[in-house]
Amino acid sequence: MSPLSRKEEYAAATRAALVAVARELFAARGFAEVSIDEIARGARVTKGALYHHFDDKLALFRAVVEAIEADIAGRVRAAAGKHTRPWDQLVAACHAYLDACMDRDVQRIVVLDAASVLGWKTWCEIDKAYGLGVSRSGSPPRSPPA
C-alpha cells in the first residue's frame, strides 16, 4: 500500500475530526438536537467541507454509529482473545460488550438513537456487520469506510 498524499492525509484528518466531534455532540444531546453548523464549527471546518465528506447529517450519523460499532467489536475481540477455551472467550466477550454499553456514547447513539434515526433495517445491517459478524466468525469486522 502506497503512502497517502498530503491531500489524502488532510481529507482523512478532516473526516476523522468530523466523526469525533459529531460523536461527542450526538452522545451529549442526541441526533435531533445537534446541528450541522455545530459539528462543522467543532471540527473547525466549513459546512462545505462537511458536505464534501458526508451527503447529510444522517450519513455522518451513520459513520459515527459504524465507528462505535467497530470500537465495540474490537473491545469484544480483544477480551475474547485473552482466552483459549471457547466458554471463557464467550464470557469475556459478553462482559466486554456489556462494559461498552456503559459508555455514554454507546448508550445514547447506538442504544437509543440508531434504530430510530437510521431505520430498523439499516441499524440491523450495521449490527450484523459488526456485532453479530464478530460473534459468528470470530474474525475482525471490516473497518468503517474512510
C-alpha positions in Angstrom: 0.0 0.0 0.0 1.5 3.4 -1.0 1.6 6.2 1.5 -1.2 8.8 1.4 -0.6 12.0 -0.4 -0.8 15.2 1.6 -4.3 15.9 0.2 -5.5 12.4 1.2 -4.0 12.8 4.7 -5.8 16.1 5.1 -9.1 14.6 3.9 -8.7 11.7 6.3 -7.9 14.0 9.2 -10.9 16.2 8.3 -13.2 13.2 8.2 -11.9 11.9 11.5 -12.4 15.3 13.1 -16.0 15.5 11.9 -16.8 12.0 13.1 -15.1 12.7 16.5 -17.0 16.0 17.1 -20.3 14.5 15.9 -19.8 11.5 18.2 -19.3 13.8 21.2 -22.2 16.0 20.4 -24.6 13.2 19.5 -23.6 11.4 22.7 -24.3 14.5 24.8 -27.6 15.7 23.3 -28.8 13.1 20.7 -29.1 13.3 16.9 -32.1 15.6 16.8 -30.6 18.3 19.0 -27.3 18.7 17.1 -26.9 20.9 14.0 -24.6 20.6 11.1 -23.3 24.1 12.0 -22.2 23.0 15.4 -20.4 19.9 14.1 -18.6 21.9 11.4 -17.7 24.6 14.0 -16.5 22.0 16.5 -14.3 20.3 13.8 -13.0 23.7 12.7 -14.1 23.2 9.1 -16.7 24.9 6.9 -20.1 23.4 6.2 -18.9 22.9 2.7 -16.1 20.7 3.9 -18.5 18.7 5.9 -20.8 18.2 2.9 -17.7 17.2 0.9 -17.2 14.2 3.2 -20.9 13.4 4.0 -24.1 13.8 2.0 -26.0 15.0 5.0 -26.3 14.8 8.8 -27.8 11.3 8.5 -24.7 10.0 6.6 -22.4 11.5 9.3 -24.5 9.8 12.0 -24.2 6.5 10.2 -20.4 6.9 10.1 -20.5 7.6 13.8 -22.6 4.5 14.5 -20.2 2.4 12.4 -17.2 3.8 14.2 -18.7 3.0 17.6 -19.7 -0.5 16.5 -16.2 -1.1 15.2 -14.8 0.1 18.6 -17.1 -2.3 20.4 -16.2 -5.2 18.1 -12.5 -4.5 18.7 -13.0 -4.5 22.5 -15.0 -7.7 22.4 -12.4 -9.4 20.2 -9.6 -8.3 22.4 -11.3 -9.6 25.5 -12.1 -12.9 23.9 -8.6 -13.2 22.5 -7.1 -13.3 26.0 -8.6 -16.8 26.5 -8.2 -20.1 24.8 -11.3 -22.0 25.9 -14.4 -21.2 23.9 -16.6 -20.8 27.0 -14.1 -18.4 28.6 -13.9 -16.5 25.3 -17.7 -16.1 25.2 -17.9 -15.0 28.8 -15.1 -12.4 28.3 -16.7 -11.2 25.1 -20.1 -10.7 26.8 -18.5 -8.8 29.7 -16.6 -6.6 27.3 -19.8 -5.9 25.3 -21.7 -5.0 28.5 -18.9 -2.8 29.7 -19.0 -1.0 26.4 -22.7 -0.5 26.8 -22.0 1.6 29.9 -20.2 4.2 27.8 -22.3 7.4 27.3 -21.8 7.4 23.5 -22.9 3.8 23.1 -25.9 4.3 25.3 -27.2 7.4 23.6 -26.1 6.8 20.0 -26.3 3.1 19.5 -28.9 2.0 22.0 -31.3 5.0 22.0 -30.9 6.8 18.6 -29.5 4.5 16.0 -32.6 2.4 15.2 -35.0 5.3 15.1 -32.6 7.6 13.2 -31.2 5.2 10.6 -34.3 2.9 10.4 -34.6 -0.6 11.8 -33.3 -2.3 8.6 -30.1 -0.2 8.3 -29.4 -0.5 12.0 -29.7 -4.3 11.8 -27.4 -4.3 8.8 -24.7 -2.4 10.7 -25.2 -4.5 13.8 -24.9 -7.7 11.7 -21.7 -6.4 10.0 -20.0 -5.6 13.3 -21.7 -7.2 16.4 -23.2 -10.4 15.0 -20.5 -10.7 12.4 -17.8 -10.9 15.0 -19.6 -13.4 17.2 -20.4 -15.7 14.3 -17.0 -15.6 12.6 -14.6 -14.8 15.4 -12.8 -12.6 12.9 -12.4 -8.9 12.8 -15.1 -6.8 11.3 -14.5 -4.7 8.3 -13.3 -1.2 9.1 -15.6 1.8 8.5 -15.2 3.3 5.1 -12.6 6.1 5.0 
